[in-house]
Amino acid sequence: MGDYNPGTLLETESGAKLLVTGRKRQLDPRYIEVLQIARELTDAPEVTSITRALVVSDIPYPGEKVRPFQWPADAPGIYSPEGPVDLLQYTDTPHLWIAGTTGSGKTTLAKMLIRQAVEQGRRVVVFDMHDEYCQTIQQLGGSCMPIIVPFCDLSDNELLALTGLARVTQAIRMMRYLSYFRRAFCKLAQKVQINNLTSALQRCADAMLLLDILKTDTQTLTGQDSIMIEFVRTLKEELGGTTFNALKEVVRKDEERMAATMMYLLQSLENVEISLNYELPRIVAIRLLDFRSIFHISDVALAGISYFFRKLMELREEALVVLEETPRFLQDEVAKKNVALFLSQSRKFKIQKITISQVPDELMQHTRLIAGKMTNPTYAKKIAELSPQMPWEVAKLLPQLSRGQFVYMDGQKTIPIRVVI
């Protein structure tokens, strides 16, 4: 018997654990009358409310007394009722989805998991939307940096994403132009020292548009135009004479499409740091805060994220990826496809992903769920509909949780979690 707040963890005399999911203070008058009669016949205590609870460990014996479970008060960590818990432990479903409203403790929990992953010797990549992780990553010996575009190491799909052509219907011809351009430019960079990448890319884009005019037999040129001639020579070497001559004819007939392709490319590279190649740090926070695109995902960010996903798979090392503010990705069709593909494929490559969001999405069906305070009851209901591992009693409980209180669910068990800082 007792009057317990929702979210309280109770322990019975036999050690069973019960998570209080609801409390009803307005008792039915007929029920109160029955209780009064029972008290006259027995020595039963007075009941002022009805408490509902979900059994989360063992089965209690009927009639057992309960008391509030004593959580650790001063030892920082992540705790289940049985003690410190390793949420990063691999299961058949390795990925985690942390759901909760602003202020529920999602970021604090994620930072603890990042520290744990580093202690386990894993690579860590955090996609940081609000500059919240830099200090933690640097304390762990890692790097905090903006998106860097490794131009010569991008795949064709990443190049399409970077330029925004992934959103253009039937962009296959434009993709070929991009691919030819990138192949020649990167080959040129191996032969000629390029001090200003942005300027060189501009001059080579000009050369691509003037492909049917520039003469490759010119021996010397002075000033910036020399790189245009060297680019055309390199392009001819890369493609071979037949394909090169065919491309010259195409440029003449498809001038508008070629110009648009080069415009998309140069525009996408205008405000980012460009490198020819890039070595991924072991521990890194990628800063994605950009007030020009704060309400959506920029094409540059999408290309960078796709690139990092692929590089981690190629490395085949144990890694943890943290994706913060996921709703912005899920509102973008191209970005959502990339996230879904990574969720489905990364397990084979020893990569675990933590998705952090206060908005439910169907992708959480493929993850283990850690749910914290959810002030929007509609979101709580939606999570219960989308996530087969969530009992309805827990969904109704979420709006009543306090900061640092979470419920872990994996389809086989439901466990209360407490984050102590």
N, C-alpha and C positions, 0 to 999 in steps of 0.2 A: 504494500500500500504506500502511497506517497503522491506528492504533487510536483511532477518533474517537467522541466521545460523541454520542448522538442529539441533534438540534437544531443541530449544528455546520454551518456553511455552508462548503463547499469550493470552491476555484477551481482549474481545470486550467491547464495551460501555455498552451492556446489561449484562455483566458478564459471557458470555460463554467462554469456554477455548478451545484453539486450539494448538495442538502439531505440530510444524514444522517438517516435515519428509523429506523434500528435497528442493533444490534450483537449479534452472536452469539459469545459466548466459548466455549461448550461445543461444540467441533467434533466431528463424527462421526469416530471412530477410523479408519474406512476412508479418510476424506478426508485425515486427517493422514498416513496411510501413503502415499497417492498423492503428497502434497506432498513428503514426504521423498525419495521416488524421483526426483521432478522436480528437487529441489535437487541431487541427486548428478549429474544429467545436465546441468544448467544452473547459471548463477550467480544463481538466483532468491533473493530475500530470504526470511527466515523469516516465516511467517504464524502469528499467535497468535489472531486472531479474524477474523470475516467482517463487514464493514460494508456495510449496505444504504443506498443513497442514491437520491433522486428528482431527476431532471434538471429544473432550474427556469429555465435560460436557455441557449440554443444546445445543440448536440449535441457532446459531447466526442469526440475521436478515440480509438480503441482504444489502450490502453497508455499513455495520458498520465499524467504525474505530477500529483499534487494537493497543495495546501497549504491550511491554514485561511484563509478570507477575512478580510481585515483591516477590521473595522467601525470607523467613527469612534468615538474614545474620549472626546472632550472637547467636541464641538459638539452642544448640545442639539437634538433634532429627531426626526423619524420618517424612517427610512431603509429603502430597499430595496437590493439589491445594486448597483444602478446609481446610488445617491446619494439625496438627499432626495426623498421621494415625496409627492404630493398625493392623499391618499385621498378628499378631498372633490370631486375632479374628477368632473363629471357623466358618467354612462354611461347605457345603456338601462335599467339598474337602479341608480338613484341612492342608494337607502337602504343603510345599513351595519348589520350586526349584529356586535357585539363580544362574543365568548363567552370565558369563562375563569373559573377558580375564584377565590375571595377571595385577594388577594395576587399575582395574575398580572400586574397592571399595567393593568387595564381602565380604571380611573378616571384614571390618569395619561395614558393615551393619549387618552381623551375630552377632558380638559382641554386638551391640545395641539391637538386638532381644533377646540375652541371658540375658542381664541386665533386659529387660522388663519382661521376663519370671520369673526371680528370684523375681522381685518386685511383681509379681502376685502370688507368693507362689508355683510355680511349681518345680518339680524335673527337673534337667538339666544334661544331659550326652553329652559331646562333644568328638567325636573321632578325635583327633588332629594329623594330619599327619606331621606337620612341626614345632611343638612346638610354635604355634602362640597364643594359648589361655590360657596358664598357668597363666600369670599375671592377666588377666581379671577374671578368675575363682577364683584365690586366693584373689583378691580384693573383690569379692562377698562372701567370707567366705567359699569357696569350697576347694576341694583337687585336686592336680595334680599328677598323678601316672602312672606308666607303666602298661601294661597288667598283671593282676594277675590271675593265673589259680586255681580256687577253685575246686580241683580235685574231692572232694566228692559230689559236688553240680552240676556237669555237667550232662546234659542229654546224652543219647546214641548218638544222632546225633552230639552233641557238642564234644563228645569224639572222634567220627569218624573224625570230622573236625580237631581237635587238632593234631591227629596223622597222618593226610594226607590220611587216609584210605577211606575218602569220595571220593577220586579220583580213588580208586582201584575197578576194575570190580569184582562183586560177592564177596564182602568182608564180607558176612553175618557170616561165621564161625569165621573169625577173630574178628568180632564185638562181638560175644558170648564170646570169650576168654577175650576180653577187659572188657566186662561187668562183668564176673565172677571175674576177677582179681580186678576190682575196688570195687565190693561189699565186697569182703573178706578183702581187704586192709583197707577200711574205717571202717569196723566193728572192725578190729584189732586195729585201732587208737583210738577207744572208750574204749578199754580194756587196752591198753599198752601205756604209754607215749613215744612218738616218738620225739626225739630232732632233728634229722637230716632227714628230709623228703626225700631228694634226695638219701641218702645212703640207707634208709629203702626201698624205691621203687626199687632200684637196687637189694637188697637182696631178696625181695619178687618176683621180676621177675625171679631171679635165681631159687627160690623155685618152681615157676610155671613150669619152664622147667625141673626140676628134680622131678616132682610130683609122678612119678612112682617108685622113688628110696627112697625118704625121708620117714622115719617112724614116724608116729604121736604118737606112744606109748612111745617115748623117754621122760623121765621125765625131765631131765635138760641138758642144753648145756651151754657152756661158750662162751663169745665173740659174734661177730656179727651173727654167725650162729643160735643163739637162736631165732632170729626174723623169720628166715626161717621156723623153726618148728612151731612156734606160728601161722604164716601165714597159713600153711597147715592145722593145726587144725581148724582155723577159717573158712577156705574155706570149709572144710568138714561140719562144723556146719551150714554154710549158705546154702549150696546146698543140704544137706541131703546125707545119705550114698549111695543111689542108683545112683544119678547124679554124686556124687564125684567119685565113682568107674568107672562109664562110662567115665568120663573126664580123669581119669588116663589112660585108654585104648586108648582114642583119642590122648592124648599127645604122647604116644609111637608110634602111627601110623602116626601122623601129626606133627612130630618134626620140620620140616622146616617152616611150616606155623605158628606154635606157636612161634618159635624163631623170625620170622619176625615180628609178632605182638608185642612181647615184645621190639624188637629193635625200631620199629616205636614209641612206647610209650615213651621209655626212651630218644630217640633222641629229641622228641618234647618238653620234659620237661628240657632239658639240659641247656638252656639259658634263662629261665623265672623264675619269682618268683612264687613258689608253696605255696598254702595254702589248708587246708582241707575244709574250708568253708569261705564265704566272705559276708560281709554286705555292700550293695551298698550305698555309700554316697549320700546325697540329691543333692549336686552340685559337679560335678567331670569332669575333663578333662582327658581322657585316652590317654597317649602319645604313639603314634604308630610309631614314627620316629625310624627307624632301618635301618642303612645304608647297612646292609647285604641283605635287601629285599626292598630297596627304590623304585625299579621300579615294584614291584608286591606286592600282599598281602600275607603275610606269613600265614601258617596254624594256628599258634598260635593266630595271630591277628583275623583271621576269627572265630576261636572258641570263643575267648573272646567277639567279637562283637555279635555273635549269643547268647551267654550267657546273655549279658546285655540286648539285645532286649527282651529275654524271661523273665528275672527278672522284667523288667519294666511292662510287661503285667501282671505278677502275682501280682504285687503290686496294680494295678488298681488305681493309683493316677495320677492326671494330670501331664504330663511330656513333656519336649521338648528334642528331640534328634537332634544333629547337626552332620552331616556326611561330613567331609571336604575331598577335593581331590577325589571325587567320581569316576573319570575315572579309577583309579587303581582297584576299586572294580568291575566296570562293565566289565573290561577286563578278569576277572576271572569268569568262568561259575558258580562255586559253590557259590562264594560270591554274584554274581548277583541274583541268585535264593533266597538267604537269604534276600537281600535288597528288592526284589520284594514282597516276602511273608510278610515282615514287613510293607511295604507300604499298602498292601491290608488288613492286619489284625489289625494294631495298632489303627486305628480310633475307633474301638469298645472298646478299653481299655484306652481312654482319652489320647492318646499319639500323639503328633504332631512332624513331622520330617522336618528338613531343610536339603536339599541336595544342596551342593555347587560344581559347576563344570564349566569348560570352554568348555567341550566337550558335545554336545547334545546326548541324548539317548532316546529310545522309552519310558522309564519309566517316562519321564516328561509329558507324556499324562495323568498321573493320579495325577498331582499336579497343584497348582497354580504357575504361572511363574513370576519371577522377573528378567528381562533381563537388563544387563548393557552393557557397551562398549564391542563390539565383533570385534576385529581387523581382524579376519579371516572371510571374506565374505562367504566362503563355510559353516562354522559353522552357521552363521546367517541364511543362506538359509535352512540348514538342520533343524534348530530349527523351522522355519516356516512350514516345511513339516511335522515334527513330532508333533508339538503342535497346536491343532485345535484352541486354544484361541488367537493365534498371528496373527494380520493382516499383510499382506505382506508389507504394507507401513512401519510398525514398523521394520520388519526384515531388510529392506534396510537402515533404520535409525541407527541401532545398531553400525556399524563401526564408526559413526561420533559422538557418545556420549562422554561426558567428564567424568572424575572420579567423582563418587558420583551421577551421573545421572542414573536413572533406569526407566523402564516402567513395571508397574504391570498389569497382565492380568489374568482373571479367567474365560473367556468364556462369561461373561456377560458385563464386562466393561474393558476398557483400560485406565489406569491412570498413568500419569507421577509421578515419585517419586524422591525426592531430599534428600540426606543424608547430614546433617550439623553436623560437629564435632567441 
